[in-house]
Amino acid sequence: MSILITGGSGLIGASLTQMIVELGEHPTIFDIAPISPALRKIGSKFEYVQGSLDHLPELLNTIKTKAVDTIFHLGGMLSIPSEKRPWASFQSNVVGTFNVLEAARLEKVKQVIYSSTIATYGKDIQSNVIDDLTLQRPTTMYGATKVFGELLGCVYARKFGIDFRAVRFPSVVGPGGKTAHMSIYHSWAIEEPLKGNPYEIYVDPETRIPAIYFKDAVRALWLLSRAKREEIKTMVYNIAGLTPPYSAKELVETVRSRIPDARLTFNPDPTMMELVKEIGTLRFNEERSQSEWGWKTSYSLPEMVDDFIKEFNQNRSIYL
Ligand SMILES: NC(=O)c1ccc[n+]([C@@H]2O[C@H](COP(=O)([O-])OP(=O)(O)OC[C@H]3O[C@@H](n4cnc5c(N)ncnc54)[C@H](O)[C@@H]3O)[C@@H](O)[C@H]2O)c1
């Protein structure tokens, strides 16, 4: 296989790169940012191309020279940066996804796996249980760009035969995440105490934004990619994450039971509460991921916090 991972320097991309290297592959990462410190663990067992998703020739050149047959498209801007810089978000998330699919078509790439988000849901939802048929009417720039990516992928599958598959992740929790997004408190409420820092949580203690551990998230991307094509009917799948979603208060209690001197406080920010209001009440049904490609979340809240602490402590020089 010749694998390209866009956004390979990001939280999910670096972890996916590591997992794919451990499986014996030699992937190429394509990212506007320099190589992530998290990739130091795997030395030179991957290729790195610094490039921007909004430059089609850079993507075409990379795909051609590396003879890429599979793309994991994870590059792009997250929720808060997209709200702050909607014009830049349009370039990376909309133009960037169009360019990835167009380059895939021109270079005859077999498969494109796309990382979407539960932030594609928003207004006019009739029930608080979301399944793969629920209306997607996001009110944020981020959500709108990600719905576009999902739909464009389906168009390229129908019109040009690209094997496009996607997951909608809940909040992905893991060490070393640098990009602030609307649910980053899940990660930073564990990571800041490990660094010896205080951390103020910007949502109220009862907020329950669905979340998943990053090791489960990369496993989902890989499983989805490896499923037999005839099993893939829905193409874009919800991932529910830890079920039922834990509250911010339960997260703090779990962290404190492992790090008793953790200095965690709550100071709900009205702007952030407004952003997370819709997502925090929704519950996700992932029946189709389970039945079509055998998905199952493995980490519980205590297991996730324990593994996060272990991962951080084993690689302190990388994460500090
Ligand atoms: N982190 C989450 O909670 C979460 C949840 C749902 C979906 N996702 C999706 O998963 C993907 C990866 O998320 P992440 O958490 O690893 O984010 P991240 O911010 O850590 O990584 C994204 C990477 O994309 C790169 N990038 C951004 N714009 C680019 C451009 N124009 N050209 C090339 N590279 C560019 C960044 O440099 C970064 O390394 C994103 O597409 C995101 O929408 C993330």
The ligand as an SDF file (V2000), in Angstrom:
LIG
                    3D

 44 48  0  0  0  0  0  0  0  0999 V2000
  -10.0520   16.6970   17.3440 N   0  0  0  0  0  0  0  0  0  0  0  0
  -11.3500   16.4420   17.3380 C   0  0  0  0  0  0  0  0  0  0  0  0
  -11.9980   16.4570   18.4040 O   0  0  0  0  0  0  0  0  0  0  0  0
  -12.0610   16.1040   16.0450 C   0  0  0  0  0  0  0  0  0  0  0  0
  -13.4030   15.6850   16.1110 C   0  0  0  0  0  0  0  0  0  0  0  0
  -14.0790   15.3940   14.9240 C   0  0  0  0  0  0  0  0  0  0  0  0
  -13.4290   15.4910   13.7030 C   0  0  0  0  0  0  0  0  0  0  0  0
  -12.1260   15.9010   13.6720 N   0  0  0  0  0  0  0  0  0  0  0  0
  -11.5080   16.0160   12.3440 C   0  0  0  0  0  0  0  0  0  0  0  0
  -10.3330   15.2260   12.3140 O   0  0  0  0  0  0  0  0  0  0  0  0
   -9.3320   15.8570   11.5360 C   0  0  0  0  0  0  0  0  0  0  0  0
   -8.0380   15.9220   12.3110 C   0  0  0  0  0  0  0  0  0  0  0  0
   -8.2730   16.6130   13.5320 O   0  0  0  0  0  0  0  0  0  0  0  0
   -7.1250   16.8300   14.6330 P   0  0  0  0  0  0  0  0  0  0  0  0
   -7.7820   16.8360   15.9520 O   0  0  0  0  0  0  0  0  0  0  0  0
   -6.0020   15.9130   14.3790 O   0  0  0  0  0  0  0  0  0  0  0  0
   -6.7420   18.3400   14.3020 O   0  0  0  0  0  0  0  0  0  0  0  0
   -5.3150   19.0630   14.3620 P   0  0  0  0  0  0  0  0  0  0  0  0
   -5.6020   20.5300   14.3100 O   0  0  0  0  0  0  0  0  0  0  0  0
   -4.5110   18.5270   15.4740 O   0  0  0  0  0  0  0  0  0  0  0  0
   -4.6820   18.5820   12.9800 O   0  0  0  0  0  0  0  0  0  0  0  0
   -5.0800   19.1020   11.7330 C   0  0  0  0  0  0  0  0  0  0  0  0
   -3.8360   19.2050   10.8640 C   0  0  0  0  0  0  0  0  0  0  0  0
   -4.2170   19.7330    9.5880 O   0  0  0  0  0  0  0  0  0  0  0  0
   -3.1860   20.6120    9.1690 C   0  0  0  0  0  0  0  0  0  0  0  0
   -3.7280   21.5950    8.2280 N   0  0  0  0  0  0  0  0  0  0  0  0
   -4.6340   22.5730    8.4530 C   0  0  0  0  0  0  0  0  0  0  0  0
   -4.8460   23.2870    7.3460 N   0  0  0  0  0  0  0  0  0  0  0  0
   -4.0430   22.7440    6.4030 C   0  0  0  0  0  0  0  0  0  0  0  0
   -3.8010   23.0660    5.0260 C   0  0  0  0  0  0  0  0  0  0  0  0
   -4.4320   24.0760    4.4210 N   0  0  0  0  0  0  0  0  0  0  0  0
   -2.9100   22.3280    4.3520 N   0  0  0  0  0  0  0  0  0  0  0  0
   -2.2410   21.2800    4.9550 C   0  0  0  0  0  0  0  0  0  0  0  0
   -2.4220   20.9490    6.2410 N   0  0  0  0  0  0  0  0  0  0  0  0
   -3.3240   21.6730    6.9530 C   0  0  0  0  0  0  0  0  0  0  0  0
   -2.7100   21.2850   10.4560 C   0  0  0  0  0  0  0  0  0  0  0  0
   -1.4010   21.8380   10.3020 O   0  0  0  0  0  0  0  0  0  0  0  0
   -2.7790   20.1460   11.4540 C   0  0  0  0  0  0  0  0  0  0  0  0
   -1.5330   19.4860   11.5910 O   0  0  0  0  0  0  0  0  0  0  0  0
   -9.8880   17.2200   11.1190 C   0  0  0  0  0  0  0  0  0  0  0  0
  -10.3070   17.1480    9.7820 O   0  0  0  0  0  0  0  0  0  0  0  0
  -11.0710   17.4340   12.0160 C   0  0  0  0  0  0  0  0  0  0  0  0
  -12.0970   18.1560   11.3860 O   0  0  0  0  0  0  0  0  0  0  0  0
  -11.4280   16.2030   14.8070 C   0  0  0  0  0  0  0  0  0  0  0  0
  1  2  1  0
  2  3  2  0
  2  4  1  0
  4  5  1  0
  4 44  2  0
  5  6  2  0
  6  7  1  0
  7  8  2  0
  8  9  1  0
  8 44  1  0
  9 10  1  0
  9 42  1  0
 10 11  1  0
 11 12  1  0
 11 40  1  0
 12 13  1  0
 13 14  1  0
 14 15  2  0
 14 16  1  0
 14 17  1  0
 17 18  1  0
 18 19  2  0
 18 20  1  0
 18 21  1  0
 21 22  1  0
 22 23  1  0
 23 24  1  0
 23 38  1  0
 24 25  1  0
 25 26  1  0
 25 36  1  0
 26 27  1  0
 26 35  1  0
 27 28  2  0
 28 29  1  0
 29 30  1  0
 29 35  2  0
 30 31  1  0
 30 32  2  0
 32 33  1  0
 33 34  2  0
 34 35  1  0
 36 37  1  0
 36 38  1  0
 38 39  1  0
 40 41  1  0
 40 42  1  0
 42 43  1  0
M  CHG  2   8   1  16  -1
M  END
$$$$
